[in-house]
Every structure is written in structure tokens, then in C-alpha cells.
């Protein structure tokens, strides 16, 4: 076990794309549902109905945020479960359907698609991306087949922040669907977009949208699947009649309440938060790029405001992350779901970087509580860490 940095006054958390702390307002909203209002929402008595009412109020908040109907909002344990249900639930009972996704999706999408391929239940195409990590609309259109049933493209990439052309993809599919008998459904993983981008489903043109609460100051273990009315999903978790009979199991009432409160706060503060975080990110970029041999991944003008990923020549990403941690700074050398692997990032490889370059990746992801003083601290300590690692690197 590595030592835990003990001087909490100096801790700088810049790994918000991995997870966020539960905000005080969210925790306060959740608290009564651990004790006072503990009923099972499936029960008709007053204890159960108090819990049921709380769930429906949270559902209304999510529906309002997404511009959807309450009947189109399904609570899950997180984005991974929502993604699995969206993909597996849609293609079940279909005759060898075709799925189109991108090569830089979150592992929840990629592994689900690979599983469906392995079982022989679907054929999948993985679209390439350009040097900025963006899918090309022409590539998508050329890949569509008569048996295509699902296009699944993430809204914001979790490793480097590229914003995909979701609105344009939605418009393309609407145009194509007008001429087809078999509709092509459109899913987006909006987990990294919720805090900063327009997520109204009618504007995006999506049929399915997944999100996870712990990326915007709600607790871990709760998420949402938006499913447009008429989308033919088959539930993947059997049991009771909960969540429109699509997700069996007693609902996690306190966490659902927390997600509802968190998304209410996001809606209230989205514009100001985006501007503030973008200002801090730009300050961070300017400072880090002063280090020789460092370059930014992607085009920051096409990226979400809270993520900045760098490639540092001559320094290994995992080592930089650990030395930063020793200095009280939390960063990442990739997404939280892949950082335990020794393989270079599949996202960076798809963007055309060489494995040796990808091994030098360092991701900072900012949040609403970060300060300029914290950014100054990172800019101060990082050059020394990079110099140390470059001196230690074997000379080839």
C-alpha cells in the first residue's frame, strides 16, 4: 500500500471525470431516506408511498432536465447497467442485428458489443476517429446496412474530452429512418456531458441516453437510462415489476433522491459552472504546455470544458500520477475503468498515437470546487516530477 497524503489542506483533486464527491446539498436530501422514510416503494401503505413519492419526484427532475417524459426515465445502478440494458435489451429477439459504435467508447459499450459478437447475437462495426478523436459523419453513413438497428456514440469522451457530433448524427439518422422500414435507434452515453452540455433528448435526436450520478456530485451506485417511448427494450434483470417492468429489484430510494437533487443543481448552475471550469482548464493548459516535450491531446476548442489530457515525452503516465499523488494532487493516466491495465489507451491508439506516446498520457479533470490556487500548485509541482522521471528513464 502506498502512503496516504495526510496534509488535507493541500490536497488538490483533479480527477472529476473518474468520480466526484457527494455534495452537501445532495447528502442532506438523501439523509431522511436512510431512516425516517425507509419504506419499500412497492408497498401501498404510507411508509411505502412516501418512498414511492420521493422516487417519482426525482424522476420528474431528471425528465425535466432531459426534456423527456417521466415514463421515459428508468433508474439503474449506474451508466454501465443502463448501457447494457440499452444494447442487449434492444437487440434481443432481433435476427442478427447490426450495431455501429466508435473505437473510442467507454469499456461499458465496447465490452457489451464484443460480448454480443462473441455470442453470435449481433454484428458490430467500430468506427475510426480523426486526430481530434471525432467520428466522421460520412464514415457512419457509409457503414449503415439494411440490418442496422443501433448506433451508439458517446457524447463526450471520458479520456480526452472530445465532444462528438451527436446532433448531426441524430439528424442524419432521422433522415435515413424516414426512408426505412426497420428503424435505426440511437444511443449516447452522456455521462461526461451532463454537467456542461445541452442534454435535451429532443435536441440531440437520441432514442436512448445513459448517465451515472457519481460524475455530477450524486453518490456512486445510481444512474439513469432514458428510453424514448416506443423503443422496444427487453428487460435483462428479471424479477418484480419495478421501473416500468424493465428493471426488477427494490429501488435504491436514497440514492435516487440524491441523483434527483444533483441533477436539479446541475440545471441551476450549468452555464456558470461551465464558464468557471473552462477558465481553470485554460489556465492549467497554458501552464502545463510550458513544459518542454508536452502536447495536448485533441483540440481544446472541440472538447468539453472540464477535461485536459496531455502526452508527456519521456515520462510514464502511471508514474506521473503516483508522484503527483504523493504531492497531494489527484490526476489520472487514463479512464478509471482502464487505468489498472498496462496496455496503452485504446482511445489514444485510435487517434493515431503510437503506444510509446500513449504511455505518457496524463489526464486532469476539473470540478466546480477547484480554485486558481490549486491550478497554480499543479503547475508548480508537475515540471519537477517530469524532470525526475526523465532522468530516471533508460537512455535508448
C-alpha positions as CSV (number, residue, x, y, z in Angstrom):
1,X,0.0,0.0,0.0
2,X,1.2,3.5,-0.9
3,X,1.2,6.1,1.8
4,X,-1.9,8.3,2.1
5,X,-1.1,12.0,1.9
6,X,-2.0,13.4,5.3
7,X,-2.0,17.2,4.8
8,X,-5.6,17.6,3.7
9,X,-5.3,21.4,3.4
10,X,-3.0,20.9,0.4
11,X,-5.0,18.2,-1.4
12,X,-5.9,19.0,-5.0
13,X,-8.5,16.8,-6.6
14,X,-8.3,16.9,-10.4
15,X,-9.9,13.5,-11.3
16,X,-13.6,14.5,-11.5
17,X,-14.0,12.5,-14.7
18,X,-13.4,9.4,-12.6
19,X,-15.8,10.4,-9.8
20,X,-17.0,13.4,-7.8
21,X,-17.7,13.9,-4.1
22,X,-21.3,13.8,-3.0
23,X,-22.3,17.5,-2.5
24,X,-23.6,18.7,0.9
25,X,-27.0,19.5,-0.6
26,X,-27.3,16.1,-2.1
27,X,-26.3,14.3,1.1
28,X,-28.9,16.4,3.0
29,X,-31.6,15.5,0.6
30,X,-30.7,11.8,0.8
31,X,-30.4,11.6,4.6
32,X,-34.1,11.2,5.6
33,X,-34.5,8.2,3.3
34,X,-32.0,6.1,5.2
35,X,-34.0,6.2,8.4
36,X,-37.2,8.3,8.7
37,X,-38.6,7.4,5.3
38,X,-37.3,3.9,4.9
39,X,-40.3,2.2,3.3
40,X,-40.3,-0.2,0.3
41,X,-41.8,1.9,-2.6
42,X,-43.7,-1.2,-3.8
43,X,-45.9,-1.3,-0.7
44,X,-49.3,0.5,-0.6
45,X,-49.1,1.7,3.0
46,X,-47.9,5.2,3.9
47,X,-44.3,4.2,4.5
48,X,-44.1,2.7,1.0
49,X,-45.9,5.6,-0.6
50,X,-43.6,8.1,1.0
51,X,-40.7,6.3,-0.7
52,X,-42.6,6.0,-3.9
53,X,-43.4,9.7,-4.0
54,X,-39.7,10.5,-3.5
55,X,-38.7,8.3,-6.4
56,X,-41.3,9.9,-8.7
57,X,-40.2,13.4,-7.7
58,X,-36.6,12.5,-8.6
59,X,-37.9,11.1,-11.9
60,X,-39.7,14.4,-12.7
61,X,-36.4,16.3,-12.1
62,X,-34.5,14.0,-14.5
63,X,-37.2,14.1,-17.1
64,X,-37.3,17.9,-16.9
65,X,-33.5,18.1,-17.3
66,X,-33.5,15.9,-20.3
67,X,-36.7,17.3,-21.8
68,X,-38.3,13.9,-21.6
69,X,-41.5,12.3,-20.3
70,X,-41.4,10.8,-16.8
71,X,-42.4,7.5,-18.3
72,X,-39.2,7.5,-20.3
73,X,-36.9,7.7,-17.3
74,X,-35.6,4.4,-15.8
75,X,-33.3,4.3,-12.7
76,X,-30.4,1.9,-12.7
77,X,-27.3,1.2,-10.6
78,X,-25.2,3.4,-13.0
79,X,-24.3,4.1,-16.6
80,X,-22.8,0.6,-17.1
81,X,-26.1,-1.1,-16.3
82,X,-28.0,1.4,-18.4
83,X,-25.7,0.8,-21.3
84,X,-26.0,-3.0,-21.0
85,X,-29.8,-2.7,-21.0
86,X,-29.9,-0.3,-23.9
87,X,-27.8,-2.6,-26.1
88,X,-28.8,-6.1,-25.0
89,X,-32.4,-5.1,-24.4
90,X,-32.8,-3.6,-27.8
91,X,-31.2,-6.4,-29.9
92,X,-32.9,-9.3,-28.0
93,X,-35.4,-11.1,-30.3
94,X,-33.8,-9.4,-33.4
95,X,-32.5,-11.6,-36.2
96,X,-28.7,-11.0,-36.2
97,X,-28.9,-7.2,-36.0
98,X,-26.1,-4.8,-36.9
99,X,-24.7,-2.3,-34.4
100,X,-22.4,0.7,-35.2
101,X,-20.3,2.3,-32.4
102,X,-17.0,4.0,-32.3
103,X,-13.5,2.7,-31.4
104,X,-13.1,5.2,-28.5
105,X,-16.2,4.3,-26.5
106,X,-16.2,3.6,-22.8
107,X,-15.5,0.0,-21.9
108,X,-19.1,-0.5,-20.9
109,X,-20.1,0.0,-24.6
110,X,-17.1,-1.8,-26.1
111,X,-17.3,-4.9,-23.9
112,X,-21.1,-5.2,-24.3
113,X,-20.7,-5.1,-28.1
114,X,-17.9,-7.6,-28.0
115,X,-20.0,-9.9,-25.8
116,X,-22.9,-9.7,-28.2
117,X,-20.5,-10.5,-31.1
118,X,-19.0,-13.5,-29.2
119,X,-22.4,-14.9,-28.6
120,X,-23.3,-14.5,-32.3
121,X,-26.2,-12.2,-31.4
122,X,-25.0,-9.2,-33.3
123,X,-22.5,-7.9,-35.9
124,X,-20.7,-4.7,-34.9
125,X,-18.7,-2.1,-36.7
126,X,-16.3,0.1,-34.7
127,X,-15.9,3.5,-36.4
128,X,-12.5,5.1,-36.6
129,X,-11.9,8.7,-35.3
130,X,-9.8,11.5,-36.6
131,X,-6.7,13.1,-34.9
132,X,-9.0,15.1,-32.6
133,X,-10.9,12.0,-31.5
134,X,-14.0,12.7,-33.5
135,X,-16.2,10.4,-35.5
136,X,-16.8,11.4,-39.1
137,X,-20.5,11.6,-40.3
138,X,-19.5,10.2,-43.7
139,X,-17.9,7.2,-42.2
140,X,-21.1,6.5,-40.2
141,X,-23.4,6.9,-43.2
142,X,-21.3,4.5,-45.3
143,X,-21.4,1.8,-42.6
144,X,-25.2,1.6,-42.3
145,X,-26.7,-1.6,-43.6
146,X,-30.3,-2.8,-44.1
147,X,-30.0,-4.8,-40.9
148,X,-28.5,-1.9,-38.8
149,X,-30.6,-1.4,-35.7
150,X,-28.5,0.6,-33.3
151,X,-25.9,3.4,-33.5
152,X,-24.2,4.0,-30.2
153,X,-21.8,7.0,-29.9
154,X,-20.7,8.7,-26.7
155,X,-21.4,12.4,-26.2
156,X,-18.1,13.3,-24.6
157,X,-15.1,11.0,-24.4
158,X,-14.1,10.3,-20.9
159,X,-10.3,10.1,-21.5
160,X,-9.7,13.3,-23.5
161,X,-12.9,15.2,-23.7
162,X,-13.8,15.2,-27.4
163,X,-17.4,16.3,-28.0
164,X,-18.9,14.0,-30.6
165,X,-21.3,15.4,-33.3
166,X,-24.4,13.9,-31.6
167,X,-26.9,16.5,-33.0
168,X,-25.6,15.9,-36.6
169,X,-25.8,12.1,-36.1
170,X,-29.3,12.4,-34.8
171,X,-30.3,14.5,-37.8
172,X,-28.7,12.0,-40.2
173,X,-30.5,9.0,-38.7
174,X,-33.8,10.9,-38.7
175,X,-33.4,11.5,-42.4
176,X,-32.4,7.9,-43.1
177,X,-35.2,6.4,-40.9
178,X,-37.8,8.3,-42.9
179,X,-36.9,6.0,-45.8
180,X,-36.5,2.7,-43.9
181,X,-38.9,0.1,-42.7
182,X,-36.5,-1.0,-39.9
183,X,-35.7,2.0,-37.6
184,X,-32.2,2.6,-36.6
185,X,-32.2,3.5,-32.9
186,X,-29.6,6.0,-31.5
187,X,-27.9,5.7,-28.1
188,X,-25.5,8.1,-26.5
189,X,-23.5,7.7,-23.3
190,X,-23.9,11.2,-21.9
191,X,-22.1,10.6,-18.6
192,X,-19.4,13.2,-19.1
193,X,-21.7,15.7,-20.8
194,X,-24.4,16.1,-18.1
195,X,-22.7,18.9,-16.2
196,X,-21.7,21.2,-19.1
197,X,-23.6,20.4,-22.3
198,X,-27.1,20.6,-23.6
199,X,-28.6,17.1,-22.9
200,X,-32.2,17.7,-24.1
201,X,-33.0,14.5,-25.9
202,X,-35.2,16.1,-28.5
203,X,-32.3,18.4,-29.4
204,X,-29.9,15.5,-29.6
205,X,-32.2,13.3,-31.6
206,X,-31.5,10.2,-29.4
207,X,-33.7,7.3,-28.5
208,X,-31.6,6.1,-25.6
209,X,-29.3,8.0,-23.3
210,X,-27.3,6.7,-20.3
211,X,-25.8,8.6,-17.4
212,X,-24.2,7.9,-14.0
213,X,-24.9,10.0,-10.9
214,X,-21.4,9.9,-9.4
215,X,-20.0,12.0,-12.2
216,X,-22.0,15.1,-11.1
217,X,-21.9,15.0,-7.2
218,X,-24.5,12.3,-6.6
219,X,-23.5,9.0,-5.0
220,X,-21.9,6.0,-6.7
221,X,-24.4,3.2,-7.5
222,X,-27.2,5.1,-9.2
223,X,-27.8,6.0,-12.8
224,X,-30.4,6.6,-15.5
225,X,-31.5,5.2,-18.8
226,X,-33.7,7.4,-20.9
227,X,-35.6,5.4,-23.4
228,X,-37.9,7.1,-25.9
229,X,-41.5,5.9,-26.0
230,X,-41.8,3.1,-28.5
231,X,-38.2,1.9,-28.1
232,X,-38.6,-2.0,-27.9
233,X,-36.5,-2.9,-24.9
234,X,-36.5,-6.3,-23.3
235,X,-35.5,-6.3,-19.6
236,X,-32.3,-8.0,-18.7
237,X,-32.8,-8.3,-15.0
238,X,-35.8,-10.5,-14.2
239,X,-37.9,-10.3,-11.0
240,X,-40.5,-7.8,-9.9
241,X,-42.4,-5.1,-11.7
242,X,-40.3,-2.1,-10.8
243,X,-39.2,0.6,-13.3
244,X,-41.9,0.0,-15.9
245,X,-41.2,-3.7,-15.7
246,X,-37.8,-3.1,-17.3
247,X,-35.5,-3.2,-14.2
248,X,-36.5,-5.6,-11.5
249,X,-35.4,-5.1,-7.9
250,X,-36.3,-2.9,-5.0
251,X,-35.4,0.7,-5.8
252,X,-32.4,2.4,-4.1
253,X,-34.5,5.2,-2.8
254,X,-31.9,7.4,-1.0
255,X,-29.6,7.3,-4.0
256,X,-32.3,8.0,-6.5
257,X,-33.3,11.0,-4.3
258,X,-29.7,12.1,-4.4
259,X,-29.4,11.8,-8.1
260,X,-32.6,13.9,-8.5
261,X,-31.2,16.6,-6.3
262,X,-27.8,16.6,-8.0
263,X,-29.3,17.0,-11.5
264,X,-31.5,19.8,-10.2
265,X,-28.4,21.6,-9.0
266,X,-26.6,21.0,-12.4
267,X,-29.6,22.5,-14.2
268,X,-29.4,25.6,-12.0
269,X,-25.7,26.1,-12.3
270,X,-24.7,24.6,-15.7
271,X,-23.8,27.8,-17.5
272,X,-21.8,29.4,-14.7
273,X,-20.1,26.1,-13.9
274,X,-19.0,25.6,-17.5
275,X,-17.5,29.0,-17.8
276,X,-15.7,28.7,-14.5
277,X,-14.3,25.3,-15.1
278,X,-13.2,26.2,-18.7
279,X,-11.3,29.2,-17.3
280,X,-9.4,27.0,-14.9
281,X,-8.8,24.4,-17.6
282,X,-7.3,27.0,-19.9
283,X,-5.0,28.2,-17.1
284,X,-3.9,24.7,-16.4
285,X,-3.3,24.0,-20.1
286,X,-1.2,27.2,-20.5
287,X,1.0,26.2,-17.5
288,X,1.5,22.5,-18.4
289,X,2.3,23.2,-22.0
290,X,5.2,25.3,-20.9
291,X,7.0,22.1,-20.0
292,X,9.2,21.0,-23.0
293,X,8.0,17.9,-24.7
294,X,4.4,18.1,-23.7
295,X,1.4,18.3,-26.0
296,X,-2.3,18.5,-25.6
297,X,-4.5,15.6,-26.8
298,X,-7.2,16.8,-29.2
299,X,-8.4,20.3,-30.0
300,X,-9.5,22.0,-26.8
301,X,-12.0,24.1,-28.8
302,X,-13.8,20.9,-29.7
303,X,-13.6,19.4,-26.2
304,X,-15.7,19.5,-23.0
305,X,-14.5,22.3,-20.6
306,X,-13.5,20.0,-17.7
307,X,-11.0,17.6,-19.2
308,X,-7.4,18.2,-20.4
309,X,-5.2,15.3,-21.4
310,X,-1.5,15.7,-22.1
311,X,1.2,13.5,-23.6
312,X,4.5,13.9,-21.8
313,X,7.5,12.7,-23.7
314,X,10.0,10.7,-21.7
315,X,7.7,10.2,-18.7
316,X,5.3,7.3,-18.0
317,X,1.8,8.3,-17.1
318,X,1.3,5.9,-14.2
319,X,4.5,7.1,-12.6
320,X,3.5,10.8,-13.0
321,X,0.1,10.0,-11.5
322,X,1.6,8.3,-8.4
323,X,4.2,11.1,-7.9
324,X,1.5,13.7,-8.1
325,X,-0.5,11.7,-5.6
326,X,2.5,11.9,-3.2
327,X,2.4,15.6,-3.6
328,X,-1.3,15.7,-2.8
329,X,-2.6,16.0,-6.4
330,X,-5.1,13.6,-7.9
331,X,-4.9,13.1,-11.6
332,X,-5.2,10.1,-13.9
333,X,-3.3,8.3,-16.6
334,X,-6.5,7.3,-18.4
335,X,-10.0,6.5,-17.6
336,X,-10.8,5.0,-14.2
337,X,-12.1,1.8,-15.9
338,X,-8.8,1.2,-17.7
339,X,-6.1,2.8,-15.5
340,X,-5.3,-0.5,-13.8
341,X,-4.2,-2.0,-17.2
342,X,-0.7,-1.9,-18.6
343,X,-1.9,-1.6,-22.2
344,X,-1.8,1.8,-23.8
345,X,-5.1,3.7,-24.0
346,X,-7.4,2.3,-26.8
347,X,-8.6,5.9,-27.2
348,X,-5.2,7.3,-27.9
349,X,-4.3,4.4,-30.2
350,X,-7.5,5.0,-32.2
351,X,-6.5,8.7,-32.6
352,X,-3.3,7.6,-34.3
353,X,-0.8,7.9,-31.4
354,X,2.0,5.4,-31.0
355,X,2.0,3.1,-28.0
356,X,5.1,4.8,-26.5
357,X,3.4,8.1,-26.8
358,X,0.2,6.8,-25.2
359,X,2.0,5.5,-22.2
360,X,2.9,9.1,-21.4
361,X,-0.7,10.3,-21.0
362,X,-1.8,12.4,-18.1
363,X,-5.4,13.4,-17.6
364,X,-6.6,16.3,-15.4
365,X,-10.4,16.7,-15.0
366,X,-11.7,19.7,-13.1
367,X,-14.8,20.3,-11.0
368,X,-16.8,23.2,-9.5
369,X,-14.9,23.4,-6.3
370,X,-11.4,23.7,-7.8
371,X,-9.6,27.0,-7.4
372,X,-7.0,29.0,-9.3
373,X,-4.6,28.5,-6.3
374,X,-4.9,24.7,-6.8
375,X,-4.1,25.1,-10.5
376,X,-1.1,27.1,-9.6
377,X,0.1,24.3,-7.3
378,X,-0.2,21.7,-10.0
379,X,1.7,24.0,-12.5
380,X,4.4,24.4,-9.8
381,X,4.9,20.7,-8.9
382,X,4.5,18.9,-12.3
383,X,7.7,20.2,-14.0
384,X,9.9,18.8,-11.2
385,X,8.1,15.4,-11.4
386,X,8.6,15.2,-15.2
387,X,12.2,16.1,-14.9
388,X,12.8,13.5,-12.2
389,X,11.1,10.8,-14.4
390,X,13.1,11.8,-17.5
391,X,16.4,11.5,-15.6
392,X,15.3,8.0,-14.4
393,X,14.3,6.8,-17.9
394,X,16.7,4.5,-19.6
395,X,18.7,6.1,-22.4
396,X,18.0,4.3,-25.7
